Amino acid sequence: MISKELNHAISIHHIVLTVVDAAETEKFYTKIFGDPMYKNSQTSIYTVGTTKLILMEKTEKNPLRTKFDPKAIGLEHLAFGLKNLTDLEEVERVLNESHIANSGIHIDTSSKKEKIWLNDPSNIRIEFYL
């Protein structure tokens, strides 16, 4: 087992999500996080805190798997942590002003903390969570 000191020093450097349509997905995430730090026809990279969020278009065509399935083995959802309710309210305002469907701020039944969730264009569930 690694030491507690090393464990606390580790952060998530990047997360890569495979998406159905790179252009549509870029428009969606840009409404939330601003312009990507890098993009080409199949990839967009955003900086979220100290983590890089990399979105790559699915190149293999499989008609049975064209949308994300949170019930399948793998990613169930991706949650971005926020420090206070004011920040969460700003996220909600940006989502609503950008006409991005979302749950609205509500209390998580397990943690009893405020959160808001939404699905990206590939149906990947993302949350903003206190």
Residue pairs with C-beta under 8 A, 6 or more apart in sequence:
11 50
11 51
12 51
13 51
13 52
14 51
14 52
14 53
14 54
15 51
15 52
15 53
15 54
15 78
16 54
16 55
16 56
17 53
17 54
17 55
17 56
17 75
17 78
17 122
17 124
18 56
18 57
18 58
18 122
19 25
19 55
19 56
19 57
19 58
19 120
19 121
19 122
19 124
20 57
20 58
20 66
20 67
20 121
20 122
21 57
21 121
21 122
22 41
22 42
22 43
22 44
22 55
22 56
22 57
24 121
25 44
25 55
25 57
25 120
25 121
25 122
26 36
26 39
26 44
26 55
28 100
28 120
28 121
29 36
29 44
29 46
29 53
29 55
29 120
30 36
30 44
31 94
31 98
31 100
32 91
32 94
32 95
32 98
32 100
33 46
33 47
33 48
33 53
34 46
36 44
36 45
36 46
37 45
37 46
37 47
37 52
38 44
38 45
39 45
41 57
42 56
42 57
42 59
43 54
43 55
43 56
43 57
44 54
44 55
45 52
45 53
45 54
45 55
46 52
46 53
46 55
47 53
48 80
49 80
58 66
67 122
67 123
68 75
68 122
68 123
68 124
68 125
69 123
70 76
70 77
70 125
75 124
76 125
77 117
77 124
77 125
77 126
77 127
78 124
78 125
78 126
78 127
79 115
79 126
79 127
79 128
79 129
80 126
80 127
80 128
80 129
81 129
81 130
82 88
82 91
82 128
82 129
82 130
83 130
84 130
85 105
85 114
85 130
88 105
88 114
88 115
88 116
88 128
88 130
89 105
91 116
91 128
92 102
92 104
92 105
92 116
95 102
95 116
95 118
96 102
100 118
101 118
101 119
102 116
102 117
102 118
103 115
103 116
103 117
103 118
104 116
105 114
105 115
105 116
106 114
106 115
106 116
107 113
107 114
107 115
108 114
108 115
108 129
113 129
113 130
114 129
114 130
115 127
115 128
115 129
115 130
116 127
116 128
117 125
117 126
117 127
117 128
118 125
118 126
118 127
119 125
119 126
120 126
